Amino acid sequence: MDNEQKTVVETLITILSRLRAHSFSLTFEYSGRSLNAIPIAHALLDKGYDRNGMSNDLWARLTNTYGQRAQLSQFLSPVGGSFRRVSSLRGCTPRTSLTWDDVAERFQNLTFLDELSRWTRSFYVDMLMNMLARGKTPTPTNRSTASRPKNLKELLLARDGRFSAVGRIMDDTGPVPNSPLPNGMARLHVAHIIPFSASHRSPLRLMLSKFAGQDMERLLTGQGIDDPSNALLLDATTHEAFDAYKFGLECQNGRYFLRILVQSQSLPSSVSRHLEGEELFFGQGPEQVTLPSALLCNIQLAVGRVLRASGAAETIAKILEDEENLKCGNLEGDYGLRVNAAYLERELRALQALDDLPIDAHHSIVDPDSEEVLPVASRHTICCT
């Protein structure tokens, strides 16, 4: 093989990248479209948050019967031993070393690749579609009572000092300052990092838990979804760009950095005035309020990278546009029926009651005091020639 050793995730990423380079198609149907699972699966493993956890989950799906394990073993290690370099073996003729293109060609001939298609479709429908669709966020009430606790926007204004960290726009609900503003005033919005719709979509929470390698249920339901740790202050155009995954935030050691996910000409001026990787600052306001969660920021960024690397963002945007046209009565006939069926499927799946989140505890855990991801997984290695 090209390298002496490959982990499970590296093996799958390498095979999928070869299949993608050779335009191999493994399709599944959704909303009247035939979608190729290969670039989506490749992006999930290559750009995902918990790459090892997802690769092990996929590997388990591909080898869940004795026959499947035997078939994989036959083409990955034809003379015994997982990907082991063998120069001679009693009773066997030495085999020519395989290239990764050889392995990819054998992989695409497996009789159970429908498992890969189903695995990819689940992430596409239950996570990627719902993360982009998002849904309407409830508007905080402005009713004034002496005993009413601060709503989410008020907490964010107190945390960040009436300014959006991205774009440096000042909220226009307060008094106009005497000194010139850096970049003007506008009505700032509450932008959820993980969409509010996750609170009532259990399959989305399940897939995000697999994607993150840890149980996300507590963070995305009840008060967790509307906690300041899951929210930013953004002006309208910047909020729209954030929801479309045109940019994201990466948090490293308590510091926040802007990450651009599209070409600069596709960005609003509030974002394009920043440099890629520029540090952003939260918590500049008069009160100590919980800062954006490093975990949630990094998960949202990873979802955005998957959407962009796979090309799924553009396809999903068209599907959502078709659904909107369907609601307005602008889609008819067989195609309209297929769009409606896909939409109803997604909504029905959102109503499913899922009791358990099958997340392997040995992948990673969260330190409740710091929200830092603590990897505790063993590293699976495959020897290869």
C-alpha positions as CSV (number, residue, x, y, z in Angstrom):
1,M,0.0,0.0,0.0
2,D,1.0,3.7,-0.2
3,N,1.7,3.9,3.5
4,E,2.8,1.4,6.2
5,Q,-0.1,2.1,8.6
6,K,-3.6,3.5,8.4
7,T,-6.1,4.0,11.1
8,V,-9.8,3.1,10.5
9,V,-10.7,6.7,9.7
10,E,-7.6,7.2,7.4
11,T,-8.4,3.9,5.6
12,L,-12.0,4.9,4.9
13,I,-11.1,8.5,4.0
14,T,-8.4,7.3,1.6
15,I,-10.8,4.8,-0.1
16,L,-13.6,7.3,-0.3
17,S,-11.3,10.0,-1.7
18,R,-10.2,7.5,-4.5
19,L,-13.8,6.6,-5.3
20,R,-14.6,10.3,-5.4
21,A,-11.7,11.1,-7.7
22,H,-12.8,8.4,-10.1
23,S,-16.4,9.7,-10.0
24,F,-17.8,6.5,-8.6
25,S,-21.5,6.9,-7.8
26,L,-23.4,5.3,-4.9
27,T,-26.8,7.0,-5.0
28,F,-29.8,7.5,-2.6
29,E,-33.1,9.2,-3.4
30,Y,-34.4,12.3,-1.6
31,S,-36.9,15.0,-2.6
32,G,-37.0,13.9,-6.3
33,R,-33.2,13.9,-6.6
34,S,-30.7,11.2,-6.9
35,L,-27.8,12.1,-4.6
36,N,-24.3,10.6,-4.6
37,A,-23.4,9.3,-1.1
38,I,-19.6,9.1,-1.8
39,P,-18.7,12.9,-1.5
40,I,-21.0,13.3,1.5
41,A,-19.6,10.3,3.3
42,H,-16.0,11.4,2.5
43,A,-16.7,14.9,3.8
44,L,-18.3,13.6,7.0
45,L,-15.2,11.5,7.8
46,D,-12.7,14.0,6.5
47,K,-14.2,17.3,8.0
48,G,-16.4,15.9,10.8
49,Y,-16.0,16.7,14.5
50,D,-15.5,13.2,15.9
51,R,-13.9,11.6,12.9
52,N,-12.7,8.5,14.7
53,G,-16.1,7.9,16.3
54,M,-18.0,8.2,13.0
55,S,-15.5,6.0,11.1
56,N,-15.8,3.3,13.7
57,D,-19.6,3.6,13.5
58,L,-19.5,3.3,9.7
59,W,-17.0,0.4,9.9
60,A,-19.3,-1.4,12.3
61,R,-22.2,-0.9,9.9
62,L,-20.1,-2.3,7.0
63,T,-18.9,-5.4,9.0
64,N,-22.1,-6.3,11.0
65,T,-22.2,-9.9,9.8
66,Y,-19.7,-12.6,9.5
67,G,-20.0,-12.6,5.7
68,Q,-19.3,-8.9,5.5
69,R,-16.3,-9.2,7.7
70,A,-15.0,-12.1,5.7
71,Q,-15.4,-10.2,2.4
72,L,-13.6,-7.1,3.7
73,S,-10.9,-9.2,5.1
74,Q,-10.5,-11.0,1.7
75,F,-9.7,-7.9,-0.2
76,L,-7.9,-5.9,2.5
77,S,-5.6,-8.7,3.5
78,P,-5.6,-11.5,0.9
79,V,-2.9,-13.5,2.6
80,G,-3.9,-13.1,6.2
81,G,-3.3,-10.4,8.8
82,S,-4.9,-7.0,8.5
83,F,-3.2,-5.1,5.8
84,R,0.1,-6.8,6.6
85,R,3.0,-6.7,4.3
86,V,3.8,-10.3,3.4
87,S,6.8,-11.3,1.3
88,S,6.3,-15.1,1.5
89,L,3.9,-17.5,3.2
90,R,4.2,-21.3,3.3
91,G,1.9,-22.8,0.7
92,C,1.0,-19.4,-0.8
93,T,2.4,-17.5,-3.8
94,P,3.5,-14.0,-2.9
95,R,1.0,-11.4,-3.9
96,T,1.7,-8.1,-5.6
97,S,1.3,-5.1,-3.2
98,L,-2.0,-3.4,-3.6
99,T,-2.3,0.3,-4.4
100,W,-5.1,2.4,-2.8
101,D,-6.7,2.6,-6.2
102,D,-6.8,-1.2,-6.3
103,V,-8.4,-1.3,-2.8
104,A,-11.0,1.4,-3.9
105,E,-11.8,-0.7,-7.0
106,R,-12.4,-3.8,-4.8
107,F,-14.3,-1.7,-2.3
108,Q,-16.8,-0.5,-4.9
109,N,-17.6,-4.1,-5.8
110,L,-18.7,-5.0,-2.3
111,T,-22.2,-6.5,-2.3
112,F,-23.3,-4.6,0.9
113,L,-22.4,-1.0,0.0
114,D,-26.1,-0.2,0.6
115,E,-25.1,0.1,4.2
116,L,-22.8,3.0,3.3
117,S,-25.6,4.6,1.4
118,R,-28.1,4.2,4.3
119,W,-25.5,5.6,6.8
120,T,-24.9,8.6,4.7
121,R,-28.6,9.3,4.0
122,S,-29.3,9.3,7.8
123,F,-26.7,12.1,8.3
124,Y,-28.0,13.9,5.2
125,V,-31.7,13.9,6.1
126,D,-31.6,14.1,9.9
127,M,-28.6,16.3,10.4
128,L,-27.4,18.3,7.4
129,M,-30.9,19.1,6.1
130,N,-32.2,20.1,9.5
131,M,-29.2,22.2,10.4
132,L,-29.7,24.2,7.2
133,A,-33.5,24.3,7.4
134,R,-33.2,25.5,11.0
135,G,-36.8,26.8,11.4
136,K,-38.1,29.9,13.0
137,T,-36.6,31.0,16.2
138,P,-39.1,32.4,18.8
139,T,-38.9,36.1,19.3
140,P,-38.0,37.1,22.9
141,T,-40.7,39.1,24.6
142,N,-40.1,42.7,25.5
143,R,-42.7,43.0,28.2
144,S,-41.3,44.9,31.1
145,T,-42.0,43.6,34.6
146,A,-40.0,44.1,37.8
147,S,-39.7,40.4,38.5
148,R,-39.1,39.2,34.9
149,P,-35.6,37.7,34.3
150,K,-33.6,39.0,31.4
151,N,-34.5,37.4,28.1
152,L,-31.8,35.9,25.9
153,K,-31.1,39.1,23.8
154,E,-30.8,41.2,27.0
155,L,-28.3,38.7,28.4
156,L,-26.3,38.9,25.2
157,L,-26.3,42.7,25.1
158,A,-25.1,42.6,28.7
159,R,-22.4,40.1,27.8
160,D,-21.1,41.8,24.6
161,G,-21.7,45.4,25.3
162,R,-24.4,46.1,22.6
163,F,-21.9,45.2,19.9
164,S,-21.8,42.2,17.6
165,A,-18.4,40.5,17.7
166,V,-18.7,39.8,13.9
167,G,-18.9,43.1,12.0
168,R,-18.8,45.4,15.1
169,I,-22.4,46.6,14.6
170,M,-24.1,48.3,17.5
171,D,-27.6,47.4,18.5
172,D,-30.0,50.3,17.7
173,T,-32.4,49.6,20.6
174,G,-30.3,51.7,23.0
175,P,-29.2,55.4,23.0
176,V,-27.0,56.7,20.2
177,P,-23.5,57.3,21.5
178,N,-21.8,60.7,21.0
179,S,-18.6,59.2,19.6
180,P,-18.5,57.8,16.0
181,L,-19.4,54.2,15.7
182,P,-16.9,51.7,14.2
183,N,-19.4,50.2,11.6
184,G,-22.8,51.7,12.3
185,M,-26.0,50.7,14.1
186,A,-28.6,48.1,13.3
187,R,-31.2,45.9,15.0
188,L,-29.1,42.9,16.3
189,H,-30.6,39.4,16.3
190,V,-30.2,36.5,18.5
191,A,-28.4,33.9,16.4
192,H,-28.5,30.3,17.8
193,I,-25.2,28.5,17.2
194,I,-27.0,25.1,17.1
195,P,-30.5,25.9,15.7
196,F,-33.5,26.2,18.0
197,S,-35.2,23.5,16.0
198,A,-32.9,20.9,17.5
199,S,-34.9,21.2,20.8
200,H,-37.9,19.5,19.2
201,R,-36.1,17.3,16.6
202,S,-34.9,14.2,18.4
203,P,-33.3,12.6,15.2
204,L,-31.3,15.8,14.8
205,R,-30.0,15.6,18.4
206,L,-29.2,11.9,17.8
207,M,-27.2,12.5,14.7
208,L,-25.4,15.5,16.3
209,S,-24.5,13.3,19.2
210,K,-23.0,10.8,16.8
211,F,-21.3,13.6,14.9
212,A,-19.9,15.0,18.2
213,G,-19.0,11.7,19.8
214,Q,-21.0,12.6,23.0
215,D,-24.6,13.0,24.2
216,M,-25.9,16.4,23.1
217,E,-29.4,15.9,24.6
218,R,-28.9,18.1,27.7
219,L,-27.3,20.9,25.8
220,L,-30.0,21.1,23.1
221,T,-33.2,20.7,25.1
222,G,-35.0,22.7,27.8
223,Q,-33.1,25.8,28.9
224,G,-29.9,24.5,27.2
225,I,-31.0,25.5,23.7
226,D,-31.7,29.1,24.8
227,D,-28.6,29.5,27.0
228,P,-26.2,32.3,26.1
229,S,-23.6,29.7,25.5
230,N,-25.6,28.7,22.3
231,A,-26.1,32.3,21.0
232,L,-24.5,35.2,19.3
233,L,-25.5,38.8,18.6
234,L,-25.5,39.4,14.8
235,D,-27.2,41.9,12.4
236,A,-29.7,40.6,9.9
237,T,-27.4,40.0,6.9
238,T,-24.7,38.5,9.1
239,H,-27.2,36.2,10.8
240,E,-28.4,35.0,7.4
241,A,-24.8,34.2,6.3
242,F,-24.2,32.4,9.6
243,D,-27.3,30.3,9.2
244,A,-26.2,29.5,5.6
245,Y,-22.8,28.3,6.9
246,K,-20.9,30.9,4.9
247,F,-18.7,31.4,8.0
248,G,-18.2,29.9,11.5
249,L,-16.3,30.3,14.7
250,E,-13.5,28.2,15.9
251,C,-12.6,28.2,19.6
252,Q,-9.1,27.2,20.7
253,N,-8.0,27.5,24.3
254,G,-10.7,30.0,25.1
255,R,-10.0,32.2,22.1
256,Y,-12.4,32.7,19.1
257,F,-11.3,32.9,15.5
258,L,-13.4,33.6,12.4
259,R,-13.4,30.9,9.7
260,I,-14.5,31.7,6.2
261,L,-16.3,28.8,4.4
262,V,-17.2,30.4,1.0
263,Q,-15.7,32.8,-1.5
264,S,-15.3,36.4,-0.2
265,Q,-17.7,37.8,-2.8
266,S,-20.5,35.7,-1.3
267,L,-20.1,37.3,2.1
268,P,-21.9,40.3,3.5
269,S,-19.6,43.3,4.2
270,S,-19.9,42.8,7.9
271,V,-18.0,39.5,7.5
272,S,-15.7,40.3,4.6
273,R,-14.2,43.2,6.5
274,H,-12.6,40.6,8.8
275,L,-9.6,38.5,7.8
276,E,-9.7,34.7,7.7
277,G,-8.6,33.5,11.1
278,E,-9.0,36.9,12.7
279,E,-9.6,36.7,16.5
280,L,-13.0,37.8,17.7
281,F,-13.8,39.0,21.3
282,F,-16.9,38.2,23.4
283,G,-17.7,39.2,26.9
284,Q,-16.8,42.9,26.5
285,G,-20.0,44.1,28.1
286,P,-20.7,45.3,31.7
287,E,-21.9,41.9,33.0
288,Q,-20.4,38.4,33.3
289,V,-22.6,36.2,31.1
290,T,-21.7,32.8,29.8
291,L,-19.5,33.0,26.7
292,P,-20.3,31.1,23.5
293,S,-19.6,27.3,24.0
294,A,-16.4,26.1,22.5
295,L,-18.0,22.8,21.9
296,L,-21.0,24.2,20.1
297,C,-19.0,26.6,18.0
298,N,-16.6,23.9,16.8
299,I,-19.5,21.5,16.1
300,Q,-21.3,24.2,14.0
301,L,-18.1,24.9,12.1
302,A,-17.5,21.2,11.4
303,V,-21.1,20.9,10.1
304,G,-20.4,23.9,7.8
305,R,-17.2,22.4,6.5
306,V,-19.0,19.1,5.7
307,L,-21.7,21.0,3.9
308,R,-19.2,23.0,1.8
309,A,-16.7,20.2,1.1
310,S,-19.4,17.8,0.0
311,G,-21.4,20.3,-2.1
312,A,-24.5,19.4,0.0
313,A,-25.1,23.0,1.0
314,E,-26.0,24.1,-2.5
315,T,-28.2,21.0,-3.1
316,I,-30.0,21.4,0.2
317,A,-30.6,25.1,-0.5
318,K,-32.3,24.1,-3.7
319,I,-34.4,21.5,-1.9
320,L,-35.5,24.0,0.7
321,E,-36.4,26.5,-2.1
322,D,-38.5,23.8,-3.7
323,E,-40.2,23.1,-0.4
324,E,-41.0,26.8,-0.1
325,N,-42.4,26.9,-3.6
326,L,-44.5,23.8,-2.8
327,K,-46.0,25.6,0.2
328,C,-46.8,28.6,-2.1
329,G,-48.5,26.4,-4.7
330,N,-45.8,26.9,-7.3
331,L,-44.9,23.2,-7.6
332,E,-47.2,20.7,-9.2
333,G,-47.3,17.2,-10.7
334,D,-45.1,14.2,-9.9
335,Y,-42.1,16.3,-8.9
336,G,-44.2,18.3,-6.4
337,L,-45.5,15.0,-4.9
338,R,-41.9,13.8,-4.4
339,V,-40.8,17.0,-2.8
340,N,-43.8,16.9,-0.5
341,A,-43.2,13.3,0.4
342,A,-39.6,14.1,1.3
343,Y,-40.7,17.0,3.4
344,L,-43.3,15.0,5.3
345,E,-40.7,12.2,5.8
346,R,-38.4,14.7,7.5
347,E,-41.1,16.2,9.6
348,L,-42.4,12.7,10.7
349,R,-38.8,11.7,11.6
350,A,-38.5,14.9,13.7
351,L,-41.4,13.7,15.8
352,Q,-39.9,10.3,16.6
353,A,-39.4,9.6,20.3
354,L,-35.9,8.2,20.6
355,D,-35.2,6.8,24.1
356,D,-31.5,6.0,23.8
357,L,-28.5,7.7,22.1
358,P,-26.2,4.9,21.0
359,I,-23.0,6.8,21.6
360,D,-20.0,4.7,22.6
361,A,-18.8,6.0,26.0
362,H,-15.2,5.3,25.2
363,H,-15.0,7.8,22.3
364,S,-15.0,11.0,24.4
365,I,-16.5,12.7,27.4
366,V,-17.2,16.3,28.3
367,D,-15.7,18.0,31.4
368,P,-18.8,19.7,32.8
369,D,-16.8,22.5,34.3
370,S,-14.9,23.5,31.1
371,E,-16.9,21.9,28.3
372,E,-13.6,20.7,27.0
373,V,-13.8,17.4,25.0
374,L,-11.6,14.8,26.7
375,P,-10.7,12.0,24.3
376,V,-10.3,8.7,26.0
377,A,-10.6,6.4,23.0
378,S,-8.1,3.8,22.0
379,R,-6.6,4.4,18.6
380,H,-7.5,1.6,16.1
381,T,-4.6,0.9,13.7
382,I,-4.5,-1.2,10.6
383,C,-1.2,-2.3,9.3
384,C,-1.0,-2.1,5.6
385,T,1.4,-2.6,2.7
